[in-house]
Amino acid sequence: MSYTKFGIRPELVERVKVKMKNPVTKDRIKMMLNGVSKYDLQDRVKVRKLVRMAAGIMQENLTDQQEEQLIAFVIAQKIDPNNTLHLIKLWAMFR
């Protein structure tokens, strides 16, 4: 399912992709997500916290609406960080 169906703007995605190419930013995001489970990614409160922390690391100012769109997207994807096929699917969506 495409992120645009959740109202997430392609411009935001492109900015984040560029910022993730910075090794320092990438490492900070990876450290933040270390130990996150599929159950954490289905919990709205935990996803909101992760979205806010990631936005802070990348210095992205998100509106409340953008934040809600990102949370809805993450929850709808039913991501299992330990499932390689889930990670490949996400990678393909954002490459």
Secondary structure as a PSIPRED ss2 file (coil, helix, strand):
# PSIPRED VFORMAT (PSIPRED V4.0)

   1 M C   1.000  0.000  0.000
   2 S C   1.000  0.000  0.000
   3 Y H   0.000  1.000  0.000
   4 T H   0.000  1.000  0.000
   5 K H   0.000  1.000  0.000
   6 F H   0.000  1.000  0.000
   7 G C   1.000  0.000  0.000
   8 I C   1.000  0.000  0.000
   9 R C   1.000  0.000  0.000
  10 P H   0.000  1.000  0.000
  11 E H   0.000  1.000  0.000
  12 L H   0.000  1.000  0.000
  13 V H   0.000  1.000  0.000
  14 E H   0.000  1.000  0.000
  15 R H   0.000  1.000  0.000
  16 V H   0.000  1.000  0.000
  17 K H   0.000  1.000  0.000
  18 V H   0.000  1.000  0.000
  19 K H   0.000  1.000  0.000
  20 M H   0.000  1.000  0.000
  21 K C   1.000  0.000  0.000
  22 N C   1.000  0.000  0.000
  23 P H   0.000  1.000  0.000
  24 V H   0.000  1.000  0.000
  25 T H   0.000  1.000  0.000
  26 K H   0.000  1.000  0.000
  27 D H   0.000  1.000  0.000
  28 R H   0.000  1.000  0.000
  29 I H   0.000  1.000  0.000
  30 K H   0.000  1.000  0.000
  31 M H   0.000  1.000  0.000
  32 M H   0.000  1.000  0.000
  33 L H   0.000  1.000  0.000
  34 N C   1.000  0.000  0.000
  35 G C   1.000  0.000  0.000
  36 V C   1.000  0.000  0.000
  37 S C   1.000  0.000  0.000
  38 K C   1.000  0.000  0.000
  39 Y C   1.000  0.000  0.000
  40 D H   0.000  1.000  0.000
  41 L H   0.000  1.000  0.000
  42 Q H   0.000  1.000  0.000
  43 D C   1.000  0.000  0.000
  44 R H   0.000  1.000  0.000
  45 V H   0.000  1.000  0.000
  46 K H   0.000  1.000  0.000
  47 V H   0.000  1.000  0.000
  48 R H   0.000  1.000  0.000
  49 K H   0.000  1.000  0.000
  50 L H   0.000  1.000  0.000
  51 V H   0.000  1.000  0.000
  52 R H   0.000  1.000  0.000
  53 M H   0.000  1.000  0.000
  54 A H   0.000  1.000  0.000
  55 A H   0.000  1.000  0.000
  56 G H   0.000  1.000  0.000
  57 I H   0.000  1.000  0.000
  58 M C   1.000  0.000  0.000
  59 Q C   1.000  0.000  0.000
  60 E C   1.000  0.000  0.000
  61 N C   1.000  0.000  0.000
  62 L C   1.000  0.000  0.000
  63 T C   1.000  0.000  0.000
  64 D H   0.000  1.000  0.000
  65 Q H   0.000  1.000  0.000
  66 Q H   0.000  1.000  0.000
  67 E H   0.000  1.000  0.000
  68 E H   0.000  1.000  0.000
  69 Q H   0.000  1.000  0.000
  70 L H   0.000  1.000  0.000
  71 I H   0.000  1.000  0.000
  72 A H   0.000  1.000  0.000
  73 F H   0.000  1.000  0.000
  74 V H   0.000  1.000  0.000
  75 I H   0.000  1.000  0.000
  76 A H   0.000  1.000  0.000
  77 Q H   0.000  1.000  0.000
  78 K C   1.000  0.000  0.000
  79 I C   1.000  0.000  0.000
  80 D C   1.000  0.000  0.000
  81 P C   1.000  0.000  0.000
  82 N C   1.000  0.000  0.000
  83 N C   1.000  0.000  0.000
  84 T H   0.000  1.000  0.000
  85 L H   0.000  1.000  0.000
  86 H H   0.000  1.000  0.000
  87 L H   0.000  1.000  0.000
  88 I H   0.000  1.000  0.000
  89 K H   0.000  1.000  0.000
  90 L H   0.000  1.000  0.000
  91 W H   0.000  1.000  0.000
  92 A H   0.000  1.000  0.000
  93 M H   0.000  1.000  0.000
  94 F H   0.000  1.000  0.000
  95 R C   1.000  0.000  0.000
